[in-house]
Amino acid sequence: MTKCCIAGCGPAGAVLGYLLARAGIDVVVLEKHSDFLRDFRGDTIHPSTLEILDQVGLAERFLKLPHSEVSTIMGRTAAGQTVTFSLARLHTRYRFIALVPQWDFLEFLTSEAARFPTFRLVRNAEVLGLIDREGAIRGVRYRDDQGEHELEALLTVGADGRGSVTRHAAGLPMTETSPAMDVLWFRITRRQDEAVAIAGRLGAGRVLVMIDRGNYWQIAYVIAKGTAEKVRAAGLEAFRRDVSSVAPDIADRVGEIRDWDQVKLLTVRADRLDRWHRPGFLAIGDAAHAMSPIGGLGINVAIQDAVAAANLLWKALSEGRVDDVDLARVQRERQFPVKVLQGFQTFVQNRFLKPTLDQTRPPTIPLGARVLARVPFLRDLPARFVGLGIRRPHVESPERQVYTSAHVS
Ligand SMILES: Cc1cc2nc3c(=O)[nH]c(=O)nc-3n(C[C@H](O)[C@H](O)[C@H](O)COP(=O)(O)OP(=O)(O)OC[C@H]3O[C@@H](n4cnc5c(N)ncnc54)[C@H](O)[C@@H]3O)c2cc1C
C-alpha cells in the first residue's frame, strides 16, 4: 500500500510526484511507456512554470539543459502583415518561454524526484483500471512485463492525459468541446540566422505554427477536423506547395518532407470533467481537462494543477487521511482558470482559425490583435495571459525530505 499512486508521468504526474516526494510522502508514478521519447510532446515551458521550478530550487539547473529562449510571439501573413507580442516586459524573473524537448524536461524532473527516497517511477507499467471497493477508489490495476498487478493507495491520481483510462474507469461526467481542427506535425531544418520565435503564419485557408527547436523548426500545420486523408490524397507535392505558400521563407527546405511518415497526424480534442474527483480518486492535467494546442498552454496548466493538488493534499496524505472535501478543494481552486483558458482557446478557434481554414475570412491579422499589440497600456496583456496564466499557484507544500546521497554530487 502506498500513500499516493499517480497514473501517467507527463508534466502533471511528474510534477505532482516530485512535490509529494519532496514533502516526504510515499508516491508511485506508473508510466506506460519505457521512455519519454514520444514524437509528439509540447515543448513550451512558460514563465509560470519557470517560477514554479524556481520556488523549488530547480530553475537554474533546468535552464542548463539545452534550450532556446523565446521572448517574441509573432503572427505573419503570407502577404507580409505582422503582429508581435513580447514577453520581455512581464513582471517576473523569467521573461521568456523556454523551449525544451519535453522528454528532456520529464527526464530532468523524474531524475530530480528520484533523489527523494519516497519517490518511485515504474516505467512500462500500463494502468488498466481502478480498484473500486465500497464506493471508494483504493488503487489501480496495472500491467508490466511480469504480468498484471494491483497497487493499493490511499489516493489515486489520474494524470494519464487526454485518453485517460482512469477518468473513464472512475465514471466521472464530462463536457466535451471538441475543437474543429487537427494538426499535421513535422520538422524542417532551421537556419541559424532565422529569428528565434514562435511564429504563427497565415495564408489562404492555411494556418501554420513554427516553433524554434534550435537546429530545426517543429511545425504544426493546422487543418480542419477530419481532413487529414484529403490532404494526403492530394499528394506530397501539393502539401509542400501549401507549406511554401504560407511560409515562403522555408520554401527552399520543404523538399526535406520526402514521405508521409515524416508528417504525423495529431488529433486535437478539448473537454472538461464536470467533477474531477471521487472518494480516493482525483484527475488532474489533461485527464481532467484536455487542452487544445492553442497558446501552448496545456503543459503549464497541467503543472499548475499538480502544484495546487500538492499544496492542498500533502498534509492530509502525510496524516494518512484524504477525504472527498480535500479533493473538491483542488477542483474548486483549478476549475476557474481552466474554464477561462479553454474559453480563450475556443474563442480563437471559432472566431479566427476555423473561418481562416474554411476561407470564410481573409488571411489577415484580426483588427483586435493589431490594436492590442500597439496600445502601450494593452500590449502586454496577451503575453501576460499566455505566459503567466490566471491565478497561478505558488508552491506551498514543504520540503521535508532528506535527499539521498546521489543528490550531493
Ligand atoms: C497537437 C497538440 C499540440 C500541443 N502543443 C502544446 C505545446 O506546444 N505546449 C503546451 O503547453 N501544450 C501543448 N499541447 C497540450 C499538452 O500536450 C497537454 O495539455 C499536456 O501534455 C497535458 O499534460 P498531462 O501531464 O496532463 O498529460 P500528458 O502529457 O498527456 O501525459 C500523460 C502521460 O500518461 C501516460 N499514460 C497514458 N495512459 C496511461 C496508462 N493507462 N497507464 C500509465 N500511463 C499512461 C502517457 O504515456 C503520458 O506520459 C498540445 C496538444 C496537442 C493536441
The ligand as a Gaussian input file, in Angstrom:
#p B3LYP/6-31G(d) Opt

LIG

0 1
 C       -1.368000      18.875000     -31.266000
 C       -1.120000      19.347000     -29.889000
 C       -0.047000      20.204000     -29.646000
 C        0.177000      20.686000     -28.337000
 N        1.216000      21.543000     -28.140000
 C        1.417000      22.030000     -26.893000
 C        2.507000      22.927000     -26.643000
 O        3.302000      23.249000     -27.518000
 N        2.627000      23.403000     -25.378000
 C        1.762000      23.055000     -24.365000
 O        1.910000      23.555000     -23.223000
 N        0.761000      22.194000     -24.586000
 C        0.568000      21.677000     -25.816000
 N       -0.467000      20.809000     -26.024000
 C       -1.277000      20.368000     -24.877000
 C       -0.429000      19.467000     -23.979000
 O        0.149000      18.418000     -24.744000
 C       -1.222000      18.840000     -22.834000
 O       -2.126000      19.766000     -22.290000
 C       -0.261000      18.373000     -21.720000
 O        0.678000      17.434000     -22.243000
 C       -1.022000      17.723000     -20.573000
 O       -0.116000      17.150000     -19.638000
 P       -0.552000      15.874000     -18.770000
 O        0.597000      15.536000     -17.913000
 O       -1.863000      16.153000     -18.149000
 O       -0.827000      14.740000     -19.851000
 P        0.143000      14.067000     -20.929000
 O        1.209000      14.995000     -21.337000
 O       -0.751000      13.525000     -21.986000
 O        0.819000      12.861000     -20.137000
 C        0.105000      11.705000     -19.797000
 C        1.094000      10.596000     -19.516000
 O        0.375000       9.452000     -19.091000
 C        0.850000       8.297000     -19.764000
 N       -0.266000       7.341000     -19.819000
 C       -1.369000       7.426000     -20.585000
 N       -2.192000       6.398000     -20.338000
 C       -1.588000       5.650000     -19.381000
 C       -1.937000       4.449000     -18.702000
 N       -3.075000       3.813000     -18.958000
 N       -1.069000       3.954000     -17.779000
 C        0.100000       4.594000     -17.492000
 N        0.480000       5.719000     -18.124000
 C       -0.362000       6.253000     -19.052000
 C        1.280000       8.827000     -21.129000
 O        2.227000       7.955000     -21.745000
 C        1.888000      10.175000     -20.750000
 O        3.255000      10.045000     -20.415000
 C       -0.706000      20.305000     -27.290000
 C       -1.750000      19.415000     -27.534000
 C       -1.972000      18.958000     -28.813000
 C       -3.108000      18.028000     -29.053000

